Amino acid sequence: MRHRIAVIGGGPAGLTFARVLHRHDHPVTVLERDPAPDARPPGGTLDLHENLGQLALDKAGLLAEFRALSRPEGQAMRILDTDGTVLRDWRPRPDDRANPEIDRGQLRDLLLGPLDVQWGRGVTEVVPGTRDGVLVRFADGRQETFDLVVGADGAWSRVRPAVSSATPHYTGVTVVETSLDDVDTRHPDLARLIGDGSVAVYGVNRGLVAQRNSGGHVKVYAQFRAPLDWHTSLDRHRGVNRRAGLDAGLGAVLGAGLDLADVEAVRSRLLALFEGWAAPVLDLLRHGTAFVPRPLYVLPVSHTWAHVPGVTLLGDAAHLMPPLGVGANLAMLEGAELAESVAAAPGPGDLDEAVRAFEEQMWARAGRWAKFTMAGLERLVSPDPTEALAFFDEVQPS
């Protein structure tokens, strides 16, 4: 029996789920709200772990193609003191493929392959338990029913309310992203500073991270502890800033009337926040082309739900956690594992039991990683910068 399966969301989780089902000759409907694959920037680079994301690609039959595209040299990591002193310089061995990097856009295109994605299909509601199955309502007023709807639609999932009342909450850490293009030609000193992978600098409750993507493109992330509306008013948050130990630094950034669309105004505030840091480090901000604020949200560490027949979740929709190199890896492996379970389930009752068993496994593993990433975020953006260095000493291979 061929189940009517829909996955909502065309990110790493949803596409991995669909590719593994496709490999098992099982039809699947992929519904993505974006009007086209290139409708918005795909994001930065991902390191795919050998026992997580790479295992998922192996299940999809794509591991060899991934290895041809990935950048093992991107595993390099350098940590500097705020004065520019090199504190750590980790470089991978030539044959090290534990966590090679790949651009999100390249990974998306690899996973898309032969899949028939329905673009521009924004979902507004998922209603389980109808006579004909799970009802999916779309923004254009249409609706369809399926035997199983998989929510792989990210932090603000439209599928999640069908199984859980949980909503993401702000961590207290905001990241402001900027980019450098053609870095090797236009900014050779910064290219050398970043190296083949990433460079990171940590201060009191703030940090700067630059990460190389392919084609000479670099993503730069300024991160700091602040109220969610840090850019609107300093006065209302003086107590919050004092408790976070941010009076001296964030006092220069927080202020009434900062227009986040004003590139030069944001640049000026960020440079003030990191005032006194080494000039080459600040050049990462001076040469940034635009600034995009990304407040970090998470779901509860042990997010679970009472099983609902016909609906489940993957990735950020199920267990949104801080971006410490784990989320996409987990999401992809979950997508692959769920697809294998679905493909092996012959009847409706078997399908429901397969999904129920998958959820139990997912919750246990995701809960462990959520605890790890939350603790990691606390240490990386900390009143004591030595905590960040100690964290990397623990997680980096010796």
Secondary structure, 3 states (H helix, E strand, C coil): CCCCEEEECCCHHHHHHHHHHHHCCCCCEEEECCCCCCCCCCCCEEECCCCCHHHHHHHCCCHHHHHHHCEHHHHCEEEECCCCCEEEEECCCCCCCCCCEEEHHHHHHHHHCCCCEEECCCEEEEEEEECCEEEEEECCCCEEEECEEEECCCCCCCCHHHCCCCCCEEEEEEEEEEEECCHHHHCHHHHHHHCCCEEEEEECCEEEEEEECHHHCEEEEEEEECCCCCCCCCHHHHHHHHHHCCHHHHCCCCCCCCCCCCHHHHHHHHHHHCCCCCHHHHHHHHCCCCCEEEEEEECCCCCCCCCECCEEECCHHHHCCCCCCCHHHHHHHHHHHHHHHHHCCCCHHHHHHHHHHHHHHHHHHHHHHHHHHHHHHHHHCCCCCHHHHHHHHHHCCC
